[in-house]
Amino acid sequence: MSGAKKSTWIGGTVFVALVLAAAAWFFAISPTLAAAAEVRDEVEQTNTFNDLLEMRVAKLAADFEKLPEYRAQLESIRTQIPADAELAAYVRELDAIATAHSVTITAVSPGTPELVTVVVQQPAAPEPTTTEGEEPTGTDAEQAAEAGAGTTTAAPATPPSFTAIPFSITVLGTYDNVLAFVADLQAGTPRLMYVGGLLGTSQKAAEAGGGKPATADGDLELVITGQTYVLPDALAAAQPVDPAAPVPALPGAVPGKNPLVPVPGR
């Protein structure tokens, strides 16, 4: 009789222990382990993020050390593509080149500035694959139509304010001197000039007249068409305008100089 009671007590004790263990697992241990796992994941993510931040900081520090070099590169680009048109200064550069190569500039005509846009051609959509005697299914036709919808797109590859100024320049001189002028026009000036067209006319011996200097047999008159470029500084602060400020006076005429005579070469 006493053995049966002991067995009952032992079984009940074991059962209660199992219930307590299960309750402890579901209500205390398991949530704690899950929370600990979440904390470990957050720690790993934080460590990864910190590593990325350290890499970025190191990259920024390296770039900051190269800041003078970057500024020099920017100034070089600004010389080739200025923030303003500066047409008067550019025409003076052209005059200097003409004088250096003994040619005469008979006409300089800047055109209306135009925004520069770049159109990227994407590959055409592939034709739907079908066997001989079989028509393409609706799915293939729909996929081909969707792929072909973006055949040509205007890509924002240039800044929105990037501007081209068309130029037409007419020069007159010997064949070799005119070619030397064209070479320096592209590579001998700080400002970038894209030469897009050349139209030459052979000259015969003639006296000066009609705005042209005297010519010899074999001289060349060359019409050069091209573009220079302007990129306004988007970060430059606008200069305040004083409405009460006087209008600047135009420069006066140079004594003894006829502005209608073409620039002669030396």
C-alpha positions in Angstrom: 0.0 0.0 0.0 2.8 2.4 0.9 4.6 1.5 -2.3 1.6 2.5 -4.4 1.4 5.8 -2.7 5.1 6.4 -3.3 4.6 5.6 -7.0 1.7 8.0 -7.2 3.7 10.8 -5.5 6.7 10.2 -7.7 4.6 10.2 -10.9 2.8 13.3 -9.8 6.1 15.0 -9.0 7.5 14.1 -12.4 4.4 15.3 -14.1 4.5 18.6 -12.3 8.2 19.0 -13.1 7.5 18.4 -16.8 4.7 20.9 -16.8 6.9 23.5 -15.0 9.7 22.8 -17.5 7.4 23.2 -20.5 5.9 26.4 -19.1 9.4 27.8 -18.4 10.5 26.9 -21.9 7.5 28.5 -23.7 7.1 31.5 -21.4 10.6 32.4 -20.3 13.5 30.5 -22.0 12.3 30.5 -25.6 11.3 34.2 -25.7 14.6 35.1 -24.0 16.6 33.0 -26.6 14.6 34.7 -29.5 15.3 38.1 -28.1 18.9 37.3 -27.7 19.0 36.1 -31.3 17.4 39.4 -32.5 19.9 41.3 -30.4 22.8 39.4 -32.0 21.4 40.1 -35.5 21.1 43.8 -34.7 24.6 43.8 -33.4 25.9 42.2 -36.6 23.9 44.7 -38.7 25.3 47.6 -36.6 28.8 46.3 -37.0 28.4 46.0 -40.7 27.0 49.5 -41.0 29.8 50.8 -38.9 32.3 49.1 -41.1 30.7 50.8 -44.2 30.8 54.1 -42.4 34.5 53.7 -41.6 35.2 52.9 -45.3 33.2 56.0 -46.4 35.0 58.2 -43.9 38.4 56.8 -45.1 37.4 57.5 -48.7 36.2 61.0 -47.8 39.5 61.6 -46.0 41.5 60.5 -49.0 39.4 62.7 -51.3 39.9 65.6 -49.0 43.6 65.2 -49.2 43.3 65.4 -53.0 41.1 68.4 -52.8 43.8 70.8 -54.2 44.2 68.4 -57.2 40.5 68.3 -57.8 40.3 72.1 -57.7 43.1 72.3 -60.2 41.3 69.9 -62.5 38.1 71.9 -62.1 39.9 75.1 -63.0 41.4 73.4 -66.1 37.9 72.3 -67.2 36.6 75.8 -66.4 39.2 77.2 -68.8 38.1 74.8 -71.6 34.4 75.2 -70.9 33.8 78.5 -69.0 30.7 79.4 -67.0 30.0 82.4 -69.2 30.0 82.9 -72.9 33.0 85.4 -72.8 32.7 85.9 -76.6 34.8 89.1 -76.6 37.7 87.3 -75.0 37.4 84.4 -77.3 37.4 86.6 -80.4 40.6 88.2 -79.1 42.1 84.8 -78.9 41.1 84.1 -82.5 42.7 87.4 -83.6 45.9 86.4 -81.8 46.0 83.0 -83.7 45.3 84.8 -87.0 48.1 87.2 -86.4 50.5 84.4 -85.4 49.8 82.5 -88.6 49.6 85.5 -91.0 46.0 84.9 -92.0 43.1 87.3 -92.1 39.8 86.8 -90.3 37.1 88.2 -92.6 34.1 87.1 -90.7 33.2 85.8 -87.2 29.6 84.9 -86.5 28.5 83.4 -83.2 25.1 81.8 -83.4 22.2 81.3 -80.9 23.2 79.2 -77.9 21.6 75.7 -77.9 21.2 73.3 -75.0 23.3 70.1 -75.5 21.3 66.8 -75.2 22.6 63.3 -75.7 20.3 60.6 -77.1 21.3 57.0 -76.2 20.4 54.3 -78.7 19.5 51.1 -77.0 19.5 47.7 -78.8 16.4 46.7 -80.6 14.1 44.1 -79.2 14.8 40.5 -80.3 12.3 38.9 -82.7 10.1 36.2 -81.1 11.4 32.7 -81.8 9.0 30.5 -83.7 9.4 27.3 -85.7 8.7 27.1 -89.4 5.0 27.3 -90.1 4.1 28.4 -86.6 2.9 31.9 -85.7 4.2 33.7 -82.6 2.0 33.4 -79.5 0.4 36.3 -77.8 3.0 36.2 -74.9 5.9 36.4 -77.3 4.4 39.3 -79.1 3.6 41.1 -75.9 7.2 40.6 -74.6 8.7 41.9 -77.9 6.4 45.0 -77.8 7.4 45.8 -74.2 11.1 45.3 -75.0 10.8 47.5 -78.1 9.1 50.3 -76.3 12.4 51.7 -75.1 14.4 51.5 -78.3 15.4 55.2 -78.2 15.6 57.2 -75.0 17.0 60.6 -74.1 19.5 59.9 -71.4 20.4 62.6 -68.9 24.1 62.3 -69.6 24.8 66.0 -69.7 24.0 68.8 -67.1 20.7 70.6 -67.8 22.4 73.9 -68.4 25.2 72.6 -70.7 25.1 74.9 -73.7 26.7 75.0 -77.2 27.4 78.2 -79.0 27.6 77.7 -82.8 30.4 79.6 -84.6 31.2 80.4 -88.2 34.7 81.7 -88.9 36.0 82.8 -92.3 39.8 83.1 -92.7 41.9 84.0 -95.7 45.6 83.3 -96.3 48.0 80.8 -97.8 47.1 77.2 -97.8 49.7 76.2 -95.1 48.9 79.2 -92.9 45.2 78.5 -93.0 45.8 74.9 -92.0 48.0 76.0 -89.1 45.2 78.4 -88.0 42.7 75.5 -88.0 45.1 73.3 -86.0 45.7 76.0 -83.3 41.9 76.8 -83.3 41.4 73.3 -81.9 44.5 72.7 -79.8 46.2 76.1 -79.5 43.7 77.9 -77.3 42.6 77.1 -73.7 39.0 77.1 -74.7 37.4 74.0 -76.3 36.3 74.4 -79.9 34.7 71.5 -81.8 35.2 72.0 -85.6 32.3 70.3 -87.4 32.7 71.6 -91.0 35.2 73.1 -93.4 34.4 74.8 -96.7 37.4 76.0 -98.7 37.6 78.1 -101.8 40.8 78.5 -103.9 41.7 82.2 -104.6 43.3 83.9 -107.6 45.6 86.8 -107.6 43.6 89.9 -106.7 44.1 93.3 -105.1 42.7 94.2 -101.8 39.0 95.2 -101.8 35.6 94.3 -100.6 36.8 93.7 -97.0 39.5 91.2 -98.2 43.2 91.6 -98.3 45.3 91.1 -101.5 45.5 87.5 -102.5 47.8 85.4 -104.7 47.2 82.4 -106.8 46.6 79.3 -104.6 45.5 81.2 -101.5 42.7 79.7 -99.5 39.5 81.1 -98.1 38.1 78.7 -95.5 34.8 78.8 -93.8 35.0 77.0 -90.4 31.8 75.9 -88.6 32.0 74.6 -85.1 30.9 75.0 -81.5 32.2 76.3 -78.2 30.6 75.3 -75.0 29.4 77.0 -71.8 28.5 75.3 -68.5 27.0 77.8 -65.9 28.0 77.2 -62.3 24.9 75.8 -60.6 26.4 76.5 -57.2 27.3 80.1 -57.8 25.2 82.6 -55.9 23.4 85.1 -58.0 24.9 88.6 -57.7 22.4 91.2 -56.4 21.5 93.9 -58.9 21.3 97.5 -57.7 18.4 99.1 -59.7 19.8 102.5 -58.9 23.3 101.7 -60.3 24.2 103.7 -63.4 24.4 101.9 -66.7 28.1 101.2 -67.6 29.3 103.3 -70.5 30.4 101.6 -73.8 34.1 101.8 -74.6 35.0 104.5 -77.0 36.4 104.2 -80.5 40.2 103.7 -80.8 41.7 106.8 -82.4 43.0 106.0 -85.9 41.4 102.6 -86.2 38.8 101.7 -88.7 36.5 99.0 -87.1 35.3 97.9 -90.5 38.7 96.7 -91.7 39.4 93.0 -91.2 42.1 91.9 -88.8 45.3 91.7 -90.9 48.0 89.0 -90.3 51.5 89.9 -89.7 
